[in-house]
Amino acid sequence: MDQAEFSLDDVSLRLDPDHGPGGEPLERRAIQLGLRGRALRKLNDEHLVGVEDVSSIVAANRGVAREALMTPSERVYPVAASTRARLGM
């Protein structure tokens, strides 16, 4: 998506508290993007393949031991110092 194709008013960014698979709070923050207007239409019309509600799967596995829970491995995404300062990271 070319930045010139939509207004910055169409995108909002928040850093929210993050939680682990068991619901425990984590020290890190989670990025939450809000899309509206043209940015949202472009995502829906050109990029979104499908949406699946996995609430029942999550609820059914809530009691599974952490060792048995399969979660994707994560790595820190490199962020420029100027961007970190701007986002208050």
MIPA-151291 format. One record per residue (C-alpha): z, y, x. Coordinates in steps of 0.05 Angstrom, whole numbers, padded with zeros to 5 digits, always signed. Each point is the difference from the previous one (the first is absolute). Layout:
<nodes>
ZYX/...
</nodes>
This chain:
<nodes>
+00000+00000+00000/-00022+00065+00032/+00055+00052+00000/-00049+00053-00025/-00011-00041-00064/+00067+00016-00032/+00053+00054+00001/+00067-00009+00035/+00029+00014-00069/-00027-00069-00018/+00045-00035+00051/+00075+00003+00011/+00041-00034+00053/+00074-00019-00002/+00045-00037+00048/+00046-00043-00044/+00058-00045+00019/-00027-00070+00017/+00031-00067-00019/-00005-00070+00028/-00023-00061-00039/+00071-00012-00025/+00008+00072-00025/+00044+00022+00059/-00012+00072+00023/-00036+00007+00067/+00006+00056+00051/-00074+00014-00002/-00037+00041-00053/-00058-00024-00043/-00062+00042-00011/-00017+00012-00072/-00067+00031-00016/-00015+00032-00067/-00072+00006-00021/-00027+00040-00059/-00064+00034-00020/-00062-00015+00040/+00038-00041+00054/+00026-00047-00054/-00068-00006-00034/-00033-00016+00066/+00051-00053+00017/-00007-00032-00070/-00076+00004-00003/-00019-00018+00071/+00056-00036+00036/+00048-00035-00047/-00017-00074-00008/+00058-00020-00045/+00073+00008-00019/+00047-00059-00010/+00070+00004-00029/+00043-00045+00045/+00067+00019-00033/+00011-00071-00026/-00012-00029+00069/+00049+00049+00032/+00052-00014-00054/-00008-00076+00007/+00009+00004+00076/+00057+00051+00002/+00050-00054+00018/-00042-00031+00056/+00035+00000+00067/-00027+00054+00047/-00021-00053+00051/-00046-00031-00051/-00030+00065-00024/-00068+00013+00029/-00014+00073+00014/-00056+00030+00042/+00017+00020+00070/+00004+00075+00010/-00011+00045+00059/+00013+00073+00010/-00062+00042-00014/-00010+00051+00056/+00009+00071-00026/-00015+00062+00041/+00061+00043+00018/-00028+00059-00038/-00008-00042-00063/+00070-00029+00007/+00028+00070+00005/-00039+00023-00061/+00024-00059-00041/+00072+00006+00025/-00002-00070+00031/
</nodes>
